[in-house]
Amino acid sequence: MTFKQLQFFRKAAEYENISKAAKELFVAQPALSKAIKDLEEELGFPLFDRNGKKIFLNQNGQILFKHVQLIQNNLLQLEHELAEANTQSAYSAAISIRVASKLLPDILRTFYLRYPDYNLKIYQLGQNPSSLQPFDVVLDSSPCSSSPAMECVQLLEEKILLALPPSHPLAEKEELQLSDLRGYPCSLLNDSCSLGRLLHSKLEAARFQPNIIFESDNPHMIRDFLGLNLTCSFVPEKTWNIKKDFPQLILREVKDFSCSREIFLSFLQKDYAVLAAREFTAHVKDYFKSL
């Protein structure tokens, strides 16, 4: 039994399709089929049930798959421990920030005050995650499950509020309904980002069509446009720092528009994470507790 055979077996089990697994592994389909057949002969048990082009793990395959995951996770841990022992890579980590980018400068400022020698490689929303290296830490609106070695915690659940300029006709009204907003110009994130998709889906579910005069895929543009006091907009209660940066704006709950978003931190488990990733993970957890 070889490690390559186990790699081939795991990929075939994940895809439940020999041709797709072979393409992913950059090997010929007959070579993959033979490797799995040889593994079954060596073990003395079939590992898959087959139905045309589809294959399914049987009881034997499920047992082997469980142990293959443990083997590969242990190898990942070995790589990290060797890297920490022999190189400077322990002080470098790849971080993907996909939400709450407004907080990023302050998160980094407070982190580097404590760890000035670390090297954090930051990748933001506009970059395609599939084209980049695996990340040590991911901040996103949903849990990241790219690796079985990843853990995830919810950092925050925040309300979505309506931000109004002080001169807005609705600014004096304490209780608002969606219908009160009808016809008034607003700015809104488009649906190319997770918060924009959330807002548009919630508004559609409420059967409300906002009068959008400015739309952007960039949260910073929406914030800056709000600062011009021209429109209203839906904004996160905490992570956009509206109260601090635009104290003149009025924040109101819309009674029949119950909307909130979650922020998750995904990170490699302690046994697999380099030192920089472990320290940054702990720092981000503490930072969000103080919001």
C-alpha positions as CSV (number, residue, x, y, z in Angstrom):
1,M,0.0,0.0,0.0
2,T,1.5,3.3,-1.1
3,F,0.7,6.9,-0.2
4,K,0.0,7.6,-3.9
5,Q,-2.6,4.8,-3.8
6,L,-4.3,6.4,-0.8
7,Q,-4.3,9.8,-2.5
8,F,-5.9,8.3,-5.5
9,F,-8.5,6.5,-3.4
10,R,-9.4,9.6,-1.4
11,K,-9.9,11.7,-4.5
12,A,-12.0,9.0,-6.2
13,A,-14.1,8.8,-3.0
14,E,-14.6,12.6,-2.9
15,Y,-15.7,12.8,-6.5
16,E,-17.6,9.5,-6.7
17,N,-16.5,9.5,-10.3
18,I,-13.2,8.0,-11.8
19,S,-12.9,10.3,-14.8
20,K,-13.4,13.5,-12.7
21,A,-11.0,12.3,-10.0
22,A,-8.4,11.4,-12.7
23,K,-8.7,14.9,-14.2
24,E,-8.2,16.5,-10.8
25,L,-5.1,14.3,-10.2
26,F,-3.7,14.9,-13.7
27,V,-3.5,11.2,-14.4
28,A,-5.0,8.9,-17.0
29,Q,-8.3,7.3,-16.1
30,P,-7.0,3.8,-16.7
31,A,-4.1,4.4,-14.4
32,L,-6.4,5.6,-11.6
33,S,-8.7,2.6,-12.1
34,K,-5.7,0.2,-11.9
35,A,-4.4,1.9,-8.8
36,I,-7.7,1.5,-7.0
37,K,-8.0,-2.1,-8.2
38,D,-4.5,-3.0,-7.0
39,L,-5.4,-1.4,-3.6
40,E,-8.5,-3.5,-3.3
41,E,-6.6,-6.7,-4.2
42,E,-3.9,-5.9,-1.7
43,L,-6.5,-5.3,1.1
44,G,-8.6,-8.2,0.0
45,F,-11.8,-6.3,0.1
46,P,-13.8,-4.2,-2.5
47,L,-13.9,-0.5,-1.5
48,F,-16.6,0.8,-3.8
49,D,-20.0,-0.2,-5.2
50,R,-20.3,0.8,-8.8
51,N,-23.3,2.0,-10.8
52,G,-22.3,3.0,-14.3
53,K,-19.9,5.9,-14.1
54,K,-20.8,6.6,-10.5
55,I,-18.9,4.9,-7.7
56,F,-19.9,4.8,-4.0
57,L,-17.9,4.0,-0.9
58,N,-19.1,0.7,0.7
59,Q,-18.6,-0.2,4.3
60,N,-14.9,-1.2,3.7
61,G,-14.3,2.1,1.8
62,Q,-15.8,4.2,4.6
63,I,-13.4,2.6,7.1
64,L,-10.4,3.2,4.9
65,F,-11.5,6.8,4.1
66,K,-11.6,7.6,7.8
67,H,-8.1,6.4,8.3
68,V,-6.8,8.1,5.1
69,Q,-8.1,11.4,6.5
70,L,-6.2,10.9,9.7
71,I,-3.0,10.0,7.8
72,Q,-3.1,13.1,5.6
73,N,-3.9,15.3,8.6
74,N,-0.9,13.9,10.4
75,L,1.3,14.5,7.4
76,L,0.1,18.1,7.3
77,Q,1.0,18.5,11.0
78,L,4.4,17.0,10.3
79,E,5.0,19.6,7.5
80,H,4.1,22.5,9.8
81,E,6.2,21.3,12.7
82,L,9.2,20.8,10.4
83,A,8.7,24.2,8.9
84,E,8.5,25.8,12.4
85,A,11.7,24.0,13.5
86,N,13.8,24.8,10.4
87,T,12.7,28.0,8.7
88,Q,11.2,31.4,9.3
89,S,7.9,30.3,7.9
90,A,6.5,30.0,11.4
91,Y,6.4,33.9,11.4
92,S,4.5,34.1,8.1
93,A,0.8,33.4,7.5
94,A,-1.7,33.8,4.6
95,I,-4.9,35.6,5.6
96,S,-8.0,35.9,3.6
97,I,-10.3,38.9,4.5
98,R,-13.7,38.6,2.8
99,V,-15.8,40.7,5.1
100,A,-15.4,43.6,7.6
101,S,-12.4,45.1,5.7
102,K,-13.1,48.4,7.3
103,L,-11.7,47.0,10.5
104,L,-8.7,45.5,8.9
105,P,-6.3,48.5,9.3
106,D,-7.0,48.6,13.1
107,I,-6.8,44.8,13.4
108,L,-3.3,44.9,11.8
109,R,-2.2,48.0,13.7
110,T,-3.0,46.4,17.1
111,F,-1.5,43.1,16.0
112,Y,1.8,44.5,14.8
113,L,2.2,46.5,18.0
114,R,2.5,43.1,19.7
115,Y,4.2,41.1,17.0
116,P,6.3,43.5,14.8
117,D,8.5,40.7,13.3
118,Y,5.6,38.7,11.8
119,N,4.7,38.7,8.1
120,L,1.0,38.5,7.3
121,K,0.1,38.1,3.7
122,I,-3.3,39.6,3.3
123,Y,-5.7,38.7,0.5
124,Q,-8.9,40.6,0.1
125,L,-12.4,40.1,-1.4
126,G,-11.5,41.1,-5.0
127,Q,-9.1,38.2,-5.4
128,N,-10.2,34.8,-6.5
129,P,-9.6,32.5,-3.6
130,S,-9.4,29.4,-5.9
131,S,-6.3,30.9,-7.6
132,L,-4.4,31.5,-4.4
133,Q,-2.5,29.3,-2.0
134,P,-4.4,27.7,0.9
135,F,-5.1,30.1,3.7
136,D,-4.1,29.8,7.3
137,V,-7.0,32.1,8.5
138,V,-10.2,33.2,6.7
139,L,-12.6,35.9,7.8
140,D,-15.9,35.5,6.0
141,S,-19.7,35.6,6.2
142,S,-19.8,31.8,6.2
143,P,-17.6,29.0,7.6
144,C,-14.7,27.9,5.4
145,S,-14.5,24.1,4.9
146,S,-11.6,23.9,2.4
147,S,-9.7,21.5,4.7
148,P,-10.6,19.0,7.4
149,A,-7.9,20.6,9.5
150,M,-9.9,23.9,9.7
151,E,-11.9,25.0,12.7
152,C,-14.5,27.7,12.7
153,V,-16.0,30.1,15.2
154,Q,-18.7,32.7,14.9
155,L,-17.2,36.1,15.9
156,L,-20.2,38.3,15.5
157,E,-23.9,38.6,14.6
158,E,-24.8,42.2,13.9
159,K,-28.0,43.9,13.0
160,I,-28.5,45.7,9.6
161,L,-29.7,49.2,10.3
162,L,-30.9,52.0,8.1
163,A,-28.5,55.0,7.9
164,L,-30.2,58.4,7.3
165,P,-28.6,61.8,6.7
166,P,-29.8,64.3,9.4
167,S,-31.7,66.3,6.7
168,H,-33.7,63.3,5.5
169,P,-37.5,63.7,5.8
170,L,-37.6,60.4,7.8
171,A,-34.8,61.4,10.3
172,E,-37.3,62.6,12.9
173,K,-39.4,59.5,12.8
174,E,-38.6,57.1,15.6
175,E,-40.3,54.0,14.2
176,L,-39.9,53.1,10.5
177,Q,-41.5,50.6,8.2
178,L,-40.2,49.6,4.8
179,S,-43.1,51.3,3.2
180,D,-41.9,54.6,4.6
181,L,-38.9,54.4,2.4
182,R,-40.8,54.0,-0.8
183,G,-39.6,56.5,-3.4
184,Y,-36.7,57.9,-1.4
185,P,-33.3,57.6,-3.2
186,C,-30.9,55.1,-1.6
187,S,-27.5,53.7,-2.2
188,L,-26.9,50.0,-1.9
189,L,-24.3,47.3,-2.3
190,N,-24.8,45.2,-5.4
191,D,-25.1,41.4,-5.2
192,S,-21.5,40.6,-6.1
193,C,-20.5,40.5,-2.4
194,S,-22.0,38.5,0.4
195,L,-23.6,41.5,2.2
196,G,-25.1,42.8,-1.0
197,R,-26.6,39.4,-1.8
198,L,-28.0,39.3,1.7
199,L,-29.6,42.7,1.4
200,H,-31.1,42.1,-2.0
201,S,-32.5,38.7,-1.1
202,K,-34.1,40.1,2.1
203,L,-35.6,43.1,0.2
204,E,-36.9,40.8,-2.5
205,A,-38.4,38.5,0.1
206,A,-40.2,41.5,1.6
207,R,-41.4,42.5,-1.9
208,F,-39.8,45.9,-1.6
209,Q,-38.2,47.6,-4.5
210,P,-35.8,50.4,-3.3
211,N,-35.2,53.5,-5.4
212,I,-31.4,52.9,-5.9
213,I,-29.5,55.9,-7.4
214,F,-26.1,54.6,-6.5
215,E,-24.9,51.0,-6.4
216,S,-21.4,49.6,-5.9
217,D,-19.6,46.4,-5.1
218,N,-17.3,48.3,-2.8
219,P,-18.5,48.8,0.8
220,H,-16.1,51.8,1.2
221,M,-17.7,53.5,-1.7
222,I,-21.2,53.1,-0.1
223,R,-19.8,54.5,3.2
224,D,-18.2,57.5,1.5
225,F,-21.4,58.2,-0.5
226,L,-23.4,58.1,2.7
227,G,-21.0,60.8,4.0
228,L,-22.3,63.2,1.3
229,N,-25.7,63.2,3.0
230,L,-27.6,62.5,-0.3
231,T,-29.2,59.1,0.4
232,C,-30.1,56.5,2.9
233,S,-28.7,53.0,2.9
234,F,-28.7,49.8,4.9
235,V,-25.5,49.3,6.8
236,P,-24.1,46.8,9.4
237,E,-24.4,48.1,12.9
238,K,-20.8,47.6,14.1
239,T,-18.2,46.6,11.4
240,W,-18.6,49.7,9.2
241,N,-17.8,52.0,12.1
242,I,-20.7,54.3,11.0
243,K,-21.2,55.8,14.5
244,K,-17.5,56.7,14.8
245,D,-16.8,57.9,11.2
246,F,-20.1,59.6,10.4
247,P,-21.5,60.8,13.7
248,Q,-24.0,63.0,11.9
249,L,-25.8,60.0,10.4
250,I,-28.9,58.6,12.1
251,L,-29.2,54.9,12.5
252,R,-32.7,53.3,12.8
253,E,-34.1,49.8,12.9
254,V,-36.8,49.2,10.3
255,K,-39.5,47.3,12.2
256,D,-40.6,45.0,9.4
257,F,-37.1,44.4,8.0
258,S,-35.4,42.0,10.4
259,C,-32.0,41.5,8.9
260,S,-28.6,40.6,10.4
261,R,-25.4,39.1,9.2
262,E,-22.9,36.7,10.8
263,I,-19.1,36.9,10.6
264,F,-17.0,33.7,11.0
265,L,-13.3,33.1,11.6
266,S,-12.0,29.9,10.1
267,F,-8.5,28.8,11.0
268,L,-6.2,25.8,11.0
269,Q,-6.4,23.7,14.1
270,K,-3.6,24.4,16.6
271,D,-1.7,21.2,15.7
272,Y,-1.5,22.3,12.0
273,A,-1.1,26.0,12.3
274,V,2.1,28.0,12.2
275,L,2.9,30.3,15.1
276,A,1.9,33.5,13.2
277,A,-1.5,32.0,12.3
278,R,-2.2,30.9,15.9
279,E,-1.3,34.4,17.2
280,F,-3.4,36.2,14.6
281,T,-6.4,33.9,15.2
282,A,-6.2,34.7,19.0
283,H,-5.8,38.4,18.3
284,V,-8.9,38.5,15.9
285,K,-11.0,36.7,18.5
286,D,-10.1,39.2,21.2
287,Y,-10.6,42.1,18.8
288,F,-14.2,41.2,18.0
289,K,-15.0,40.5,21.6
290,S,-14.3,44.2,22.2
291,L,-16.7,45.5,19.5
